[in-house]
Amino acid sequence: MVEYDFSGQVAFVTGAAHGQGRSHAQHYAKHGADVVVTDIGHNTETVPYDLGTSDELDETASLVEDEGQNALAIEVDVREESQVEAAVEEAIDEFGHIDILANNAGIVTISDLVEMDEATWDEMIDTNLKGVWLPSKHVGKHFVERGDGGKIVSTSSTAGLVASVGAGHYTAAKHGVLGLTKTLALELAEYDVNVNAVCPTVVNTPMISGMTEAYGEEVLASMGELTGPFNVFDTEDPGIEASDISEAYMWLSSEAARYVTGIGLPVDAGFSSK
Ligand SMILES: NC(=O)c1ccc[n+]([C@@H]2O[C@H](COP(=O)([O-])OP(=O)(O)OC[C@H]3O[C@@H](n4cnc5c(N)ncnc54)[C@H](O)[C@@H]3O)[C@@H](O)[C@H]2O)c1
């Protein structure tokens, strides 16, 4: 593991109850940051698998504390501006500042675009795109007012780079995250804020097991087309590990990447070179 020094810094992570968000929170803590762990903590209307729970969110907070760092757990729905704004204020009241925003929360649902109902489209765009903008807006405002720089890292996907058939709303949202990232990078550069995204291939998390249970192995196999040439995919043990994405988050959150801004970094086992 590469060593980073985030001591004295505070990271704010969305979707931290389990999966990649929990891993990111643990990684920030291992490298010395205090961590605000946030998650919706309950299931939603259109997602047919279990999202994170409030108990899992509390467990993530304990894992951060096990690393010797302070944790603050807040239930936040990233689709709701009032909740996001209140959570950012609570984090600043508790720690005095935020240095890093990790926009990780997300959902996946499967439907061809011509069959899709409006609720499925809306929930996807609200969660995976608006849910990146709202924390960026409120933490970004704090970065501007504080005048001491900052880092924003958001999770796009290989579906942010090419089409994912059967998930056009997900593809649109994840392409949107890259557009948002580039624009924010330009708007916040004068405040010394780096804004980047990560584009993972399939990652072995509760999202993938839940999606497979809900929609079947054929859907999982079709996601396997969004990876390689490194052979990281089989239906028994699909994809790369959450920690592979956390390592990219750590680098993009560190001063080692100080002149990197506005990019979508593929962590995709070579997929985007195909
Ligand atoms: N797993 C993959 O194969 C894969 C690949 C590429 C990109 N991604 C992206 O990575 C990110 C993390 O996914 P994961 O694999 O850890 O999924 P996951 O389902 O295991 O975890 C996602 C977390 O986000 C939370 N969440 C969902 N909606 C929320 C909302 N409205 N407000 C706050 N929290 C909310 C969930 O409760 C859950 O804890 C997502 O943005 C996802 O789209 C995943």
The ligand as an SDF file (V2000), in Angstrom:
LIG
                    3D

 44 48  0  0  0  0  0  0  0  0999 V2000
  -19.7860   -2.1800   -8.2070 N   0  0  0  0  0  0  0  0  0  0  0  0
  -19.4980   -1.9080   -9.4710 C   0  0  0  0  0  0  0  0  0  0  0  0
  -19.2920   -2.8000  -10.3140 O   0  0  0  0  0  0  0  0  0  0  0  0
  -19.3490   -0.4760   -9.9270 C   0  0  0  0  0  0  0  0  0  0  0  0
  -18.6740   -0.2220  -11.1350 C   0  0  0  0  0  0  0  0  0  0  0  0
  -18.5130    1.1160  -11.5470 C   0  0  0  0  0  0  0  0  0  0  0  0
  -18.9860    2.1420  -10.7520 C   0  0  0  0  0  0  0  0  0  0  0  0
  -19.6470    1.8470   -9.5850 N   0  0  0  0  0  0  0  0  0  0  0  0
  -20.0980    2.9680   -8.7660 C   0  0  0  0  0  0  0  0  0  0  0  0
  -19.3850    2.9260   -7.5460 O   0  0  0  0  0  0  0  0  0  0  0  0
  -20.1200    3.5990   -6.5130 C   0  0  0  0  0  0  0  0  0  0  0  0
  -20.1930    2.7190   -5.2840 C   0  0  0  0  0  0  0  0  0  0  0  0
  -20.8970    1.5310   -5.6290 O   0  0  0  0  0  0  0  0  0  0  0  0
  -20.7870    0.1530   -4.8190 P   0  0  0  0  0  0  0  0  0  0  0  0
  -20.3860   -0.8700   -5.8040 O   0  0  0  0  0  0  0  0  0  0  0  0
  -20.0070    0.3310   -3.5730 O   0  0  0  0  0  0  0  0  0  0  0  0
  -22.3610   -0.0240   -4.5010 O   0  0  0  0  0  0  0  0  0  0  0  0
  -23.1100   -0.4570   -3.1530 P   0  0  0  0  0  0  0  0  0  0  0  0
  -24.5490   -0.6150   -3.5220 O   0  0  0  0  0  0  0  0  0  0  0  0
  -22.4060   -1.6320   -2.5870 O   0  0  0  0  0  0  0  0  0  0  0  0
  -22.9240    0.8090   -2.2100 O   0  0  0  0  0  0  0  0  0  0  0  0
  -23.5010    2.0490   -2.5910 C   0  0  0  0  0  0  0  0  0  0  0  0
  -23.8800    2.8270   -1.3440 C   0  0  0  0  0  0  0  0  0  0  0  0
  -24.5310    4.0450   -1.7640 O   0  0  0  0  0  0  0  0  0  0  0  0
  -25.6370    4.2650   -0.9160 C   0  0  0  0  0  0  0  0  0  0  0  0
  -26.6700    5.0870   -1.5540 N   0  0  0  0  0  0  0  0  0  0  0  0
  -27.4840    4.7520   -2.5870 C   0  0  0  0  0  0  0  0  0  0  0  0
  -28.3510    5.7400   -2.8370 N   0  0  0  0  0  0  0  0  0  0  0  0
  -28.0700    6.7410   -1.9580 C   0  0  0  0  0  0  0  0  0  0  0  0
  -28.6230    8.0380   -1.7230 C   0  0  0  0  0  0  0  0  0  0  0  0
  -29.6760    8.4930   -2.4120 N   0  0  0  0  0  0  0  0  0  0  0  0
  -28.0600    8.7990   -0.7580 N   0  0  0  0  0  0  0  0  0  0  0  0
  -27.0080    8.3380   -0.0290 C   0  0  0  0  0  0  0  0  0  0  0  0
  -26.4780    7.1230   -0.1810 N   0  0  0  0  0  0  0  0  0  0  0  0
  -26.9920    6.3380   -1.1460 C   0  0  0  0  0  0  0  0  0  0  0  0
  -26.1700    2.8700   -0.6050 C   0  0  0  0  0  0  0  0  0  0  0  0
  -26.9830    2.8400    0.5570 O   0  0  0  0  0  0  0  0  0  0  0  0
  -24.8910    2.0600   -0.4660 C   0  0  0  0  0  0  0  0  0  0  0  0
  -24.4290    2.0240    0.8710 O   0  0  0  0  0  0  0  0  0  0  0  0
  -21.4810    3.9070   -7.1420 C   0  0  0  0  0  0  0  0  0  0  0  0
  -21.4870    5.2570   -7.5700 O   0  0  0  0  0  0  0  0  0  0  0  0
  -21.5420    2.9620   -8.3460 C   0  0  0  0  0  0  0  0  0  0  0  0
  -22.4040    3.4380   -9.3520 O   0  0  0  0  0  0  0  0  0  0  0  0
  -19.8380    0.5780   -9.1640 C   0  0  0  0  0  0  0  0  0  0  0  0
  1  2  1  0
  2  3  2  0
  2  4  1  0
  4  5  1  0
  4 44  2  0
  5  6  2  0
  6  7  1  0
  7  8  2  0
  8  9  1  0
  8 44  1  0
  9 10  1  0
  9 42  1  0
 10 11  1  0
 11 12  1  0
 11 40  1  0
 12 13  1  0
 13 14  1  0
 14 15  2  0
 14 16  1  0
 14 17  1  0
 17 18  1  0
 18 19  2  0
 18 20  1  0
 18 21  1  0
 21 22  1  0
 22 23  1  0
 23 24  1  0
 23 38  1  0
 24 25  1  0
 25 26  1  0
 25 36  1  0
 26 27  1  0
 26 35  1  0
 27 28  2  0
 28 29  1  0
 29 30  1  0
 29 35  2  0
 30 31  1  0
 30 32  2  0
 32 33  1  0
 33 34  2  0
 34 35  1  0
 36 37  1  0
 36 38  1  0
 38 39  1  0
 40 41  1  0
 40 42  1  0
 42 43  1  0
M  CHG  2   8   1  16  -1
M  END
$$$$
